[in-house]
Amino acid sequence: MQYFKHTLVLAATLFLEAYATAQSVTISNSWVRATVPGQKATGAFMTLTSKDNAKLVAVSSPAAGVTAIHEMKMDKDVMKMAALANGLDLPAGQAVDLKPGGYHIMLMDLKSPLSKDASVPLTLTFQDSSGKKSQQMVQVPVGTQPPAGQGMGHSHGDHQH
């Protein structure tokens, strides 16, 4: 019985540590761009604010076969999009915007169209400065435009991966 109690306490402690680490990142202004039938990719956008230095290192969703953290930037006169192989830095106390035309999450090989007023489950994996990983799950609303106050950008519909 004593072994069971110690195991239970250890499991609860580990869970709470992981939960506390995950909760050190605040997610706000989240939305996923709605799609049309046949469209196989779209973008997810949000603002991430971490209490401590951290990184967004992975994202997954049952709605997509492939997910990736991307950056879009201008290279001379050409707009280029690429996956961030090493994740996205989240400096302590600074809001990092994932928005059209900049950092964003790509949802590719969509299992079905994403219609306005639905929601998409995302699991975000963060890594703190000591290398410890934690996950945070969020339901992200689907819309045709960002929440009030966020700008619009390019369309993800024609993105090829």
C-alpha positions as CSV (number, residue, x, y, z in Angstrom):
1,M,0.0,0.0,0.0
2,Q,2.8,2.4,0.8
3,Y,4.3,1.8,-2.7
4,F,1.0,2.6,-4.2
5,K,0.7,5.9,-2.3
6,H,4.3,7.0,-3.3
7,T,3.5,6.1,-6.9
8,L,0.3,8.1,-6.8
9,V,2.0,11.1,-5.3
10,L,4.8,10.9,-7.8
11,A,2.3,10.7,-10.7
12,A,0.3,13.6,-9.4
13,T,3.4,15.7,-8.9
14,L,4.6,15.0,-12.4
15,F,1.1,15.8,-13.8
16,L,1.0,19.1,-11.9
17,E,4.5,20.1,-13.0
18,A,3.6,19.4,-16.7
19,Y,0.3,21.3,-16.2
20,A,2.0,24.3,-14.6
21,T,4.6,24.4,-17.4
22,A,2.0,24.3,-20.1
23,Q,-0.1,26.9,-18.3
24,S,2.9,29.3,-18.4
25,V,2.0,30.0,-22.0
26,T,-1.2,32.0,-22.6
27,I,-3.0,31.5,-25.9
28,S,-5.3,34.2,-27.1
29,N,-6.9,35.5,-30.3
30,S,-6.9,32.0,-31.8
31,W,-8.6,31.2,-35.1
32,V,-8.3,28.8,-38.1
33,R,-9.2,30.0,-41.6
34,A,-12.3,28.2,-43.0
35,T,-11.9,26.1,-46.1
36,V,-13.9,25.2,-49.2
37,P,-14.6,21.6,-50.4
38,G,-11.5,20.2,-51.9
39,Q,-9.1,22.5,-50.1
40,K,-6.4,20.4,-48.4
41,A,-4.6,23.1,-46.3
42,T,-5.3,26.1,-44.2
43,G,-3.6,28.2,-41.4
44,A,-4.1,28.5,-37.7
45,F,-3.3,31.8,-36.0
46,M,-3.0,33.0,-32.4
47,T,-1.0,35.0,-30.0
48,L,1.3,33.2,-27.6
49,T,2.7,34.8,-24.5
50,S,5.0,32.8,-22.2
51,K,5.9,33.8,-18.6
52,D,9.4,32.3,-19.1
53,N,11.6,31.8,-22.1
54,A,10.2,28.8,-24.1
55,K,9.6,27.5,-27.6
56,L,6.7,26.2,-29.5
57,V,8.3,23.0,-30.9
58,A,5.3,21.0,-32.3
59,V,1.6,21.1,-33.1
60,S,-0.8,18.3,-33.8
61,S,-4.4,18.0,-34.7
62,P,-6.8,15.1,-35.5
63,A,-8.3,17.4,-38.3
64,A,-5.0,17.3,-40.3
65,G,-2.7,14.6,-41.5
66,V,0.3,17.0,-41.3
67,T,0.9,20.0,-39.1
68,A,3.8,22.4,-39.1
69,I,5.0,25.6,-37.5
70,H,5.7,28.0,-40.5
71,E,7.2,31.3,-41.2
72,M,6.4,33.5,-44.1
73,K,8.8,36.3,-45.0
74,M,9.9,38.4,-48.0
75,D,13.2,37.5,-49.7
76,K,13.9,40.3,-52.1
77,D,10.6,40.6,-54.0
78,V,9.5,37.0,-53.3
79,M,7.3,35.8,-50.4
80,K,8.6,32.5,-49.1
81,M,7.1,30.1,-46.6
82,A,9.1,27.5,-44.7
83,A,8.7,25.2,-41.8
84,L,10.6,26.2,-38.6
85,A,12.7,23.0,-38.0
86,N,13.8,24.2,-34.5
87,G,10.5,25.6,-33.3
88,L,9.4,29.2,-32.6
89,D,11.0,31.1,-29.8
90,L,8.7,32.6,-27.2
91,P,10.7,35.2,-25.2
92,A,9.6,35.7,-21.6
93,G,6.7,38.2,-21.3
94,Q,6.6,39.1,-25.0
95,A,3.5,38.4,-27.1
96,V,4.4,36.4,-30.2
97,D,1.8,36.7,-33.0
98,L,1.0,33.9,-35.3
99,K,-0.8,35.7,-38.1
100,P,-1.3,35.7,-41.8
101,G,1.9,36.8,-43.6
102,G,4.1,35.9,-40.7
103,Y,4.5,33.0,-38.2
104,H,1.6,30.6,-38.4
105,I,0.6,26.9,-38.0
106,M,-0.1,25.0,-41.2
107,L,-2.8,22.3,-41.2
108,M,-2.3,20.1,-44.3
109,D,-3.9,16.9,-45.6
110,L,-7.1,18.1,-44.0
111,K,-9.5,15.2,-43.3
112,S,-12.6,17.3,-44.2
113,P,-13.5,20.9,-45.0
114,L,-13.4,23.3,-42.0
115,S,-16.6,25.3,-41.9
116,K,-17.2,28.7,-40.2
117,D,-18.4,28.4,-36.6
118,A,-16.8,24.9,-36.2
119,S,-13.7,24.4,-34.0
120,V,-10.5,22.5,-34.5
121,P,-8.6,20.8,-31.6
122,L,-4.9,21.6,-31.5
123,T,-2.3,20.2,-29.2
124,L,0.7,22.6,-28.8
125,T,4.0,21.2,-27.5
126,F,6.2,23.7,-25.7
127,Q,9.8,23.3,-24.5
128,D,11.1,25.4,-21.6
129,S,14.6,26.7,-21.3
130,S,15.8,23.6,-19.4
131,G,14.5,21.3,-22.3
132,K,11.4,20.1,-20.5
133,K,8.4,19.6,-22.8
134,S,4.8,20.1,-22.0
135,Q,1.6,20.1,-24.0
136,Q,-1.4,22.3,-24.0
137,M,-4.7,21.5,-25.8
138,V,-6.9,24.2,-27.2
139,Q,-10.1,24.3,-29.2
140,V,-9.6,26.8,-32.0
141,P,-12.6,28.4,-33.7
142,V,-12.9,28.3,-37.4
143,G,-13.7,31.6,-39.2
144,T,-13.3,33.6,-42.4
145,Q,-11.4,36.4,-40.7
146,P,-9.4,37.0,-37.6
147,P,-10.9,38.2,-34.3
148,A,-11.3,42.0,-34.2
149,G,-7.9,43.7,-34.1
150,Q,-5.9,41.2,-36.1
151,G,-4.9,41.9,-39.7
152,M,-5.6,39.8,-42.8
153,G,-2.9,38.4,-45.0
154,H,-2.5,35.8,-47.8
155,S,-4.6,32.7,-48.3
156,H,-3.3,29.2,-47.4
157,G,-5.6,27.5,-49.9
158,D,-3.1,27.2,-52.7
159,H,-0.1,26.3,-50.4
160,Q,1.8,23.3,-51.6
161,H,3.9,21.3,-49.1
